[in-house]
Amino acid sequence: MPNIIEVHNINKIYGQGENSIRVLKDVSLKIKRGDFVAITGQSGSGKSTLMNILGCLDKPSSGYYAIDGHDTKNLSPNALAKLRGEKIGFIFQRYNLMNALSALDNVCLPAIYAGISPFQRKHRAQEILETLGLKGKIKNKPTELSGGQQQRVSIARALMNGGEAILADEPTGALDSKSGVNVMQILLDLHAKGHTIIVVTHDPHVASYAKRVIEIKDGQILSDTRNGEFKTIEAEILKKNKRTPFLYQRDQLIESLKMSVQAIYAHKLRSILTMLGIIIGIASVISVVALGNGSQAQILENITAMGTSTIDIRPGKGFGDRTARTIKTLVVDDANALASQSYIESVSPISSSSGNVIYKNLSSKALLLGTGEHYFDVRGLTMAVGRLYTKEEVLNGDPLIVIDKPMYDEFFPNGENPIGELILFNRQPLTIIGIAAKSARDNSDTLRIYAPYTVVMNRITGSRNITSITVKITDDIPPAMAEKNLTSLITSRHGTKDFYTLNFDSIRQNVKAASATMTLLISGIAFISLVVGGIGVMNIMLVSVTERTKEIGIRMAIGARPYNILQQFLIEAILICIIGGVIGVGLAYGIGLIMEKFAPDVAMLFSMNSVILAMTCSTVVGVLFGFMPARNAALLNPIDALSRE
């Protein structure tokens, strides 16, 4: 029979310089395929170190080691993991089973990393477990099994990928005598089927089962004796279904995802605490953007209610000028001059006055706005009931008025029809012909009455001057250009610029820019909390790697490649961030519903773009902050990881 293991002059040295310890000293041996070998020796003799090297968990400091003809010296970690998964099955003294997985899933693990199809691996795992007397225990977790049953699960796992060479480290050390005998009988049966069995033990009774006993002392082979005949039986090689690289990678990704979900579920509280920073960050970003969008929309709606593409002309140097009331230069002829300009669609002179309004036994303060017939169109106002006064009625100075909704509610609380009713404004009788719908900008308690400007000028104020002029620009002319032209026109008429203009389109653009800047600023602050949450994910994942070092070692021992470990921990971090992101989105919308119910004046406008951006950010955070812990896990030395308790 050919040799499955060849070792020539291997040495193992720990430490450097004066602190170095030489554990193995020029060890050479050959083990034929199908042999049953026991490596014995006292504690500290180097037998466990030799087993770790034979199992490709550790590398010799010098010398030659080949398994099944593969020189292990220059093999990469991924290649060594592949070799372990295909050629070697481990049976550990402490079983080293995954407590979160069932017996069936524990046995399936090596086949997952070997790329065996889900159906084939489950069928084979169940078959092996039943052969080892665990038919009714395949769904049980390790904590629900006895020591002997756990060791049989460990043996089943070692056989999963074929187990051409089975390395058993003190396989009966943690068992009672009866269970120990059962385990050794199983190993004898496996040897009879052609498996190469290598047992590391300090127990002479266990060693007596072997056909060949190698004794090690102080890192050297003291004796090598054969106790029985060597049978040339070829072990049955596991036949794998051929799978394309795409299917292999897909299965690896799916299994990593499943294992990540299991890990998150197994540590629910820790996972929730890890997500907390992400949840707060995502909820903050989305809520702030929604609040900014809502506020911007609300302000723009109010500005739009004042009139789209409109410009107001008012006396004074600017808004808030205290001398504006003393300037009496705006007249109706200015409005008529503007109306003749091609870039102006409509013009409405405005004359206003405050006073008392009386209807029957009711009275109140009100603002009377004298306007032209185009005022409602310019300002984007609509009629709720009745009609607006016409051009002829304006020119004739007919005493007709339109009242606003708040005034109607106050003076006609029982829902009476006000059309045709007379009211007194500063003792002047005026006839109601309509009710204006409430404007989005009418947030004040001041009652408004609309009348022809000729009525206000002739019957109320007696002044030939007007308060302001509102013009609507044609759609094909830029408002800024129109503003420049009309400013030039009125200045030439007055001989000086004793007025200022309010361009609502410019105001709208400024509001948009200011809102966007403010939203960006506050979103940046909220994004900081997202980064802090990401740092929290990284810290918890680093702790998780430390806590699960033993698990990582077990996975590597049964065939997991470094990129499998990297993939699993990276997916865990991304999943935590994505789940946290989803909860954060839900929390943000929950905040929106609460605000809508208890603070209806605070507008929150949610955008799908902000949700997508927030979820993208949470995923990126998971990748960026999860990579370092995942990489640390992938770079762990298998033997160091296995020895961690």
Secondary structure, DSSP 4 states (H G I P E B T S, - for coil): --EEEEEEEEEEEESSGGG-EEEEEEEEEEEETT-EEEEE--TTSSHHHHHHHHTTSS--SEEEEEETTEE-TT--HHHHHHHHHHHEEEE-TT----TTS-HHHHHHHHHHHHT--HHHHHHHHHHHHHHTT-GGGTT--GGGS-HHHHHHHHHHHHHTT--SEEEEESTTTTS-HHHHHHHHHHHHHHHHTT-EEEEEES-HHHHTTSSEEEEEETTEEEEEEE-SPPP--PPPPPPPPP--HHHHHHHHHHHHHHHHHHHHHHTHHHHHHHHHHHHHHHHHHHHHHHHHHHHHHHHHHHHHHT-TTEEEEEESSSTT-TTGGG----BHHHHHHHHTSTTEEEEEEEEEEEEEEEETTEEEEEEEEEE-TTHHHHHT--EEEE-PPPHHHHHHT--EEEEEHHHHHHH-TT----TT-EEEETTEEEEEEEEEPPPTT--SS-EEEEEEHHHIIIIII--SB-SEEEEEE-TTS-HHHHHHHHHHHHHHHHSS--EEEEEHHHHHHHHHHHHHHHHHHHHHHHHHHHHHHHHHHHHHHHHHHHHTHHHHHHHHHTT--HHHHHHHHHHHHHHHHHHHHHHHHHHHHHHHHHHHHH-TTS-----HHHHHHHHHHHHHHHHHHHHHHHHHHHTS-HHHHHT--
